[in-house]
Amino acid sequence: MALPASTPDDDPLVAWIVAEGLLTPESVAVLLVADGVASDFAEVARNASDRVPTLAFAQSRAADVASRWVADNMPEAAFAEIGLHMGFYVDPDPFNQRLSVFLDDVYK
């Protein structure tokens, strides 16, 4: 069910995703983006992945860079590539299969 880049903005799924995003007040959205751009959460990520089984997903187009970052900053974490942004929603089967393998490994 992955949506191609050519999917029109008025597609019902695209319209729903946009409507959900617009539920976040603009001032909060701006702060979230600014915090994400201006903050370095590497230590937080490292500490979390040292204590809790962690699976990091990255979109295909950023997977090379993301996998290196995860390896450098969260060496205990597993890494998986997801085909597209929000792939867990628009194409859930590959996401769910990879997550299932991870959870089976954690809880074997």
C-alpha positions as CSV (number, residue, x, y, z in Angstrom):
1,M,0.0,0.0,0.0
2,A,3.0,2.3,-0.3
3,L,2.1,5.7,-1.8
4,P,4.2,6.8,-4.8
5,A,5.6,10.3,-4.7
6,S,3.1,11.2,-7.4
7,T,0.1,10.7,-5.1
8,P,-2.0,13.8,-5.2
9,D,-2.5,15.9,-2.1
10,D,-6.2,15.2,-2.1
11,D,-5.8,11.5,-1.9
12,P,-7.8,10.4,1.2
13,L,-4.8,8.9,3.0
14,V,-2.6,11.9,2.3
15,A,-5.5,14.2,3.4
16,W,-5.9,12.2,6.6
17,I,-2.2,12.3,7.4
18,V,-2.1,16.1,6.8
19,A,-5.2,16.6,9.0
20,E,-3.6,14.6,11.8
21,G,-0.4,16.6,11.6
22,L,-2.4,19.9,11.7
23,L,-3.7,18.9,15.1
24,T,-0.4,19.9,16.6
25,P,-0.5,23.6,17.3
26,E,2.0,25.5,15.0
27,S,3.9,26.9,18.0
28,V,4.5,23.4,19.3
29,A,5.5,22.0,15.9
30,V,8.0,24.8,15.5
31,L,9.5,24.1,18.9
32,L,9.7,20.3,18.1
33,V,11.5,20.9,14.8
34,A,13.9,23.5,16.4
35,D,14.7,21.1,19.3
36,G,15.3,18.2,16.9
37,V,17.7,20.3,14.7
38,A,19.5,22.1,17.5
39,S,19.9,19.3,20.0
40,D,22.3,16.4,20.2
41,F,20.6,13.3,21.7
42,A,23.4,10.9,21.0
43,E,24.2,10.4,24.7
44,V,20.5,9.9,25.6
45,A,20.2,7.4,22.7
46,R,23.4,5.6,23.8
47,N,22.2,5.3,27.4
48,A,18.8,4.1,26.4
49,S,20.1,1.4,24.0
50,D,22.6,0.2,26.6
51,R,19.7,-0.4,29.0
52,V,16.7,-1.4,26.7
53,P,16.6,-3.5,23.6
54,T,16.5,-1.0,20.8
55,L,15.6,-1.3,17.1
56,A,16.2,1.9,15.1
57,F,14.4,2.3,11.8
58,A,15.5,4.7,9.0
59,Q,13.9,5.6,5.7
60,S,15.7,4.0,2.7
61,R,17.0,7.3,1.4
62,A,18.8,8.0,4.7
63,A,19.7,4.4,5.6
64,D,23.4,4.6,4.9
65,V,24.0,7.7,7.0
66,A,21.6,6.5,9.7
67,S,23.1,3.1,10.0
68,R,26.5,4.6,10.5
69,W,25.1,6.9,13.2
70,V,23.4,4.1,15.0
71,A,26.6,2.0,14.8
72,D,28.7,4.8,16.2
73,N,26.2,6.1,18.9
74,M,24.1,3.1,19.8
75,P,26.3,0.0,19.2
76,E,24.0,-2.3,21.1
77,A,21.0,-1.3,18.9
78,A,19.7,-3.2,16.0
79,F,19.1,-1.3,12.8
80,A,16.5,-1.7,10.0
81,E,15.6,0.1,6.8
82,I,12.1,1.2,6.1
83,G,11.0,1.9,2.6
84,L,9.5,5.3,3.0
85,H,8.4,7.9,5.6
86,M,5.6,6.6,7.7
87,G,6.2,3.2,6.2
88,F,4.9,1.6,9.4
89,Y,1.5,3.0,8.5
90,V,1.3,3.1,4.7
91,D,3.2,-0.2,4.1
92,P,3.0,-1.9,7.5
93,D,3.8,-5.5,6.5
94,P,7.6,-5.1,6.1
95,F,7.8,-3.0,9.2
96,N,5.8,-5.4,11.3
97,Q,7.8,-8.4,10.0
98,R,11.1,-6.8,10.9
99,L,9.7,-5.7,14.3
100,S,8.5,-9.2,14.9
101,V,11.9,-10.7,14.2
102,F,13.5,-8.2,16.6
103,L,11.0,-9.0,19.4
104,D,11.3,-12.7,18.8
105,D,15.1,-12.3,19.2
106,V,14.7,-10.2,22.4
107,Y,12.2,-12.5,24.0
108,K,13.5,-15.9,23.0
